[in-house]
Amino acid sequence: MKPLRITRFLLLIPMATFFVWTFNSCQVVELVISGTTYYETEITTKDNQLIAGQIGGQRSSNLPSGTKTISIKTEEGRKKIKSEEIKYMTLARKNHPEKRQTLVYAEFKMPYTKKGEQKFRTFKNWQILNSVGDHLLITAYGG
């Protein structure tokens, strides 16, 4: 081993010990699960291309709801796709294809009051698609 690798390894031991004592077991398990969970995903772009692969791991297991770029690992390699170019994205946990969720990158308005007047802020976020009609999408969003 090179001296730099040995030094890094020796620094990791006290850091790991510190984290084990400061975090309770649930927090440690949650960090491990979030860093090692992969989702099978199918992305349909606005020009009707179907891109299949995996999303997750340490890079993107906690998909931020406002993320503007999706990184997906395909058979050809890793691809980055802008959220604006995606029509919808379907996620399923590995070995659980029956538990699929469809997400859309859609705009929503959040009301607020300023000087007695109601106004709206507009955001674009990834939202779970609950129901679809001819002219209506019912979605759910959580922070």
C-alpha positions as YAML, in Angstrom:
chain: A
units: angstrom
residues:
- id: 1
  name: MET
  ca: [0.00, 0.00, 0.00]
- id: 2
  name: LYS
  ca: [1.12, 3.52, -0.67]
- id: 3
  name: PRO
  ca: [1.70, 5.84, 2.33]
- id: 4
  name: LEU
  ca: [-1.21, 8.09, 1.31]
- id: 5
  name: ARG
  ca: [-3.65, 5.17, 1.23]
- id: 6
  name: ILE
  ca: [-2.47, 3.99, 4.64]
- id: 7
  name: THR
  ca: [-2.95, 7.49, 6.06]
- id: 8
  name: ARG
  ca: [-6.48, 7.69, 4.62]
- id: 9
  name: PHE
  ca: [-7.30, 4.26, 6.01]
- id: 10
  name: LEU
  ca: [-5.98, 5.19, 9.45]
- id: 11
  name: LEU
  ca: [-8.08, 8.38, 9.41]
- id: 12
  name: LEU
  ca: [-11.22, 6.43, 8.51]
- id: 13
  name: ILE
  ca: [-11.03, 4.28, 11.64]
- id: 14
  name: PRO
  ca: [-11.49, 7.13, 14.17]
- id: 15
  name: MET
  ca: [-14.09, 8.78, 11.95]
- id: 16
  name: ALA
  ca: [-16.14, 5.58, 11.74]
- id: 17
  name: THR
  ca: [-15.86, 5.11, 15.50]
- id: 18
  name: PHE
  ca: [-17.04, 8.69, 16.09]
- id: 19
  name: PHE
  ca: [-20.06, 8.23, 13.82]
- id: 20
  name: VAL
  ca: [-21.06, 4.95, 15.47]
- id: 21
  name: TRP
  ca: [-21.06, 6.62, 18.90]
- id: 22
  name: THR
  ca: [-22.80, 9.85, 17.85]
- id: 23
  name: PHE
  ca: [-25.48, 8.39, 15.58]
- id: 24
  name: ASN
  ca: [-28.07, 5.99, 16.86]
- id: 25
  name: SER
  ca: [-28.44, 2.70, 15.03]
- id: 26
  name: CYS
  ca: [-31.47, 3.85, 12.99]
- id: 27
  name: GLN
  ca: [-29.52, 6.77, 11.52]
- id: 28
  name: VAL
  ca: [-26.58, 4.54, 10.57]
- id: 29
  name: VAL
  ca: [-28.89, 2.01, 8.92]
- id: 30
  name: GLU
  ca: [-30.71, 4.79, 7.06]
- id: 31
  name: LEU
  ca: [-27.40, 6.15, 5.70]
- id: 32
  name: VAL
  ca: [-26.28, 2.69, 4.56]
- id: 33
  name: ILE
  ca: [-29.63, 1.94, 2.90]
- id: 34
  name: SER
  ca: [-29.75, 5.31, 1.11]
- id: 35
  name: GLY
  ca: [-26.21, 4.81, -0.22]
- id: 36
  name: THR
  ca: [-26.75, 1.27, -1.47]
- id: 37
  name: THR
  ca: [-30.34, 1.33, -2.81]
- id: 38
  name: TYR
  ca: [-30.80, 1.14, -6.56]
- id: 39
  name: TYR
  ca: [-34.01, 1.69, -8.51]
- id: 40
  name: GLU
  ca: [-34.81, 0.20, -11.89]
- id: 41
  name: THR
  ca: [-36.00, 3.11, -13.97]
- id: 42
  name: GLU
  ca: [-37.52, 3.77, -17.36]
- id: 43
  name: ILE
  ca: [-37.44, 7.31, -18.67]
- id: 44
  name: THR
  ca: [-39.66, 8.43, -21.53]
- id: 45
  name: THR
  ca: [-38.40, 11.64, -23.08]
- id: 46
  name: LYS
  ca: [-40.55, 14.28, -24.76]
- id: 47
  name: ASP
  ca: [-39.41, 12.98, -28.18]
- id: 48
  name: ASN
  ca: [-40.69, 9.47, -27.15]
- id: 49
  name: GLN
  ca: [-37.32, 7.81, -26.58]
- id: 50
  name: LEU
  ca: [-37.30, 5.08, -23.93]
- id: 51
  name: ILE
  ca: [-34.18, 4.97, -21.74]
- id: 52
  name: ALA
  ca: [-33.92, 2.08, -19.26]
- id: 53
  name: GLY
  ca: [-31.36, 1.64, -16.54]
- id: 54
  name: GLN
  ca: [-30.63, 2.13, -12.87]
- id: 55
  name: ILE
  ca: [-30.75, 5.16, -10.66]
- id: 56
  name: GLY
  ca: [-29.41, 5.23, -7.13]
- id: 57
  name: GLY
  ca: [-26.44, 4.37, -5.04]
- id: 58
  name: GLN
  ca: [-24.31, 7.03, -3.43]
- id: 59
  name: ARG
  ca: [-24.81, 9.45, -6.31]
- id: 60
  name: SER
  ca: [-28.57, 9.69, -6.50]
- id: 61
  name: SER
  ca: [-30.49, 7.39, -4.14]
- id: 62
  name: ASN
  ca: [-32.16, 10.38, -2.50]
- id: 63
  name: LEU
  ca: [-33.57, 11.99, -5.61]
- id: 64
  name: PRO
  ca: [-34.06, 15.66, -4.72]
- id: 65
  name: SER
  ca: [-37.51, 16.76, -5.79]
- id: 66
  name: GLY
  ca: [-36.19, 19.87, -7.52]
- id: 67
  name: THR
  ca: [-33.27, 18.24, -9.33]
- id: 68
  name: LYS
  ca: [-32.75, 19.61, -12.82]
- id: 69
  name: THR
  ca: [-30.63, 16.72, -14.13]
- id: 70
  name: ILE
  ca: [-31.21, 12.97, -13.80]
- id: 71
  name: SER
  ca: [-28.18, 10.65, -13.91]
- id: 72
  name: ILE
  ca: [-29.05, 7.14, -15.10]
- id: 73
  name: LYS
  ca: [-26.74, 4.15, -15.51]
- id: 74
  name: THR
  ca: [-27.56, 2.33, -18.76]
- id: 75
  name: GLU
  ca: [-25.91, -0.59, -20.54]
- id: 76
  name: GLU
  ca: [-23.97, 1.90, -22.70]
- id: 77
  name: GLY
  ca: [-22.76, 3.88, -19.68]
- id: 78
  name: ARG
  ca: [-23.95, 6.75, -17.51]
- id: 79
  name: LYS
  ca: [-26.26, 9.32, -19.12]
- id: 80
  name: LYS
  ca: [-27.35, 12.68, -17.79]
- id: 81
  name: ILE
  ca: [-30.75, 13.93, -18.93]
- id: 82
  name: LYS
  ca: [-32.27, 17.31, -18.17]
- id: 83
  name: SER
  ca: [-35.53, 17.05, -16.23]
- id: 84
  name: GLU
  ca: [-37.19, 19.44, -18.69]
- id: 85
  name: GLU
  ca: [-36.66, 16.88, -21.49]
- id: 86
  name: ILE
  ca: [-38.38, 14.02, -19.61]
- id: 87
  name: LYS
  ca: [-42.07, 13.31, -20.18]
- id: 88
  name: TYR
  ca: [-42.27, 10.88, -17.25]
- id: 89
  name: MET
  ca: [-40.07, 8.54, -15.25]
- id: 90
  name: THR
  ca: [-41.03, 5.18, -13.75]
- id: 91
  name: LEU
  ca: [-39.14, 3.85, -10.71]
- id: 92
  name: ALA
  ca: [-39.24, 0.39, -9.10]
- id: 93
  name: ARG
  ca: [-37.04, -1.11, -6.43]
- id: 94
  name: LYS
  ca: [-34.83, -3.93, -7.57]
- id: 95
  name: ASN
  ca: [-36.64, -7.29, -7.20]
- id: 96
  name: HIS
  ca: [-39.98, -5.49, -6.59]
- id: 97
  name: PRO
  ca: [-41.32, -4.61, -10.06]
- id: 98
  name: GLU
  ca: [-44.92, -4.67, -8.77]
- id: 99
  name: LYS
  ca: [-44.24, -1.57, -6.64]
- id: 100
  name: ARG
  ca: [-43.77, 0.96, -9.41]
- id: 101
  name: GLN
  ca: [-44.17, 4.71, -9.13]
- id: 102
  name: THR
  ca: [-44.44, 7.15, -11.98]
- id: 103
  name: LEU
  ca: [-43.03, 10.64, -11.57]
- id: 104
  name: VAL
  ca: [-43.53, 13.75, -13.67]
- id: 105
  name: TYR
  ca: [-41.54, 16.99, -13.62]
- id: 106
  name: ALA
  ca: [-44.35, 19.51, -13.34]
- id: 107
  name: GLU
  ca: [-45.02, 23.04, -12.25]
- id: 108
  name: PHE
  ca: [-46.97, 23.83, -9.11]
- id: 109
  name: LYS
  ca: [-48.01, 27.02, -7.38]
- id: 110
  name: MET
  ca: [-47.56, 27.66, -3.68]
- id: 111
  name: PRO
  ca: [-49.78, 30.38, -2.20]
- id: 112
  name: TYR
  ca: [-48.51, 33.03, 0.21]
- id: 113
  name: THR
  ca: [-49.86, 36.30, 1.58]
- id: 114
  name: LYS
  ca: [-47.99, 39.59, 1.35]
- id: 115
  name: LYS
  ca: [-49.51, 42.77, 2.78]
- id: 116
  name: GLY
  ca: [-52.94, 41.15, 2.87]
- id: 117
  name: GLU
  ca: [-52.84, 40.16, -0.79]
- id: 118
  name: GLN
  ca: [-52.64, 36.51, -1.82]
- id: 119
  name: LYS
  ca: [-49.87, 35.74, -4.30]
- id: 120
  name: PHE
  ca: [-48.36, 32.58, -5.74]
- id: 121
  name: ARG
  ca: [-44.81, 31.30, -6.20]
- id: 122
  name: THR
  ca: [-44.27, 28.86, -9.05]
- id: 123
  name: PHE
  ca: [-41.87, 25.91, -8.72]
- id: 124
  name: LYS
  ca: [-40.99, 22.89, -10.88]
- id: 125
  name: ASN
  ca: [-40.49, 19.64, -9.00]
- id: 126
  name: TRP
  ca: [-40.66, 15.88, -9.42]
- id: 127
  name: GLN
  ca: [-44.11, 14.74, -8.33]
- id: 128
  name: ILE
  ca: [-45.72, 11.31, -8.01]
- id: 129
  name: LEU
  ca: [-48.46, 10.75, -10.56]
- id: 130
  name: ASN
  ca: [-51.63, 9.56, -8.77]
- id: 131
  name: SER
  ca: [-54.24, 9.77, -11.51]
- id: 132
  name: VAL
  ca: [-54.47, 10.85, -15.16]
- id: 133
  name: GLY
  ca: [-57.42, 12.20, -17.10]
- id: 134
  name: ASP
  ca: [-57.83, 13.74, -20.55]
- id: 135
  name: HIS
  ca: [-57.02, 17.26, -19.35]
- id: 136
  name: LEU
  ca: [-56.01, 16.73, -15.70]
- id: 137
  name: LEU
  ca: [-53.04, 15.25, -13.82]
- id: 138
  name: ILE
  ca: [-53.41, 14.57, -10.09]
- id: 139
  name: THR
  ca: [-50.01, 14.50, -8.47]
- id: 140
  name: ALA
  ca: [-48.56, 14.33, -4.96]
- id: 141
  name: TYR
  ca: [-45.53, 16.23, -3.77]
- id: 142
  name: GLY
  ca: [-43.63, 15.95, -0.52]
- id: 143
  name: GLY
  ca: [-40.68, 17.87, 0.80]
...
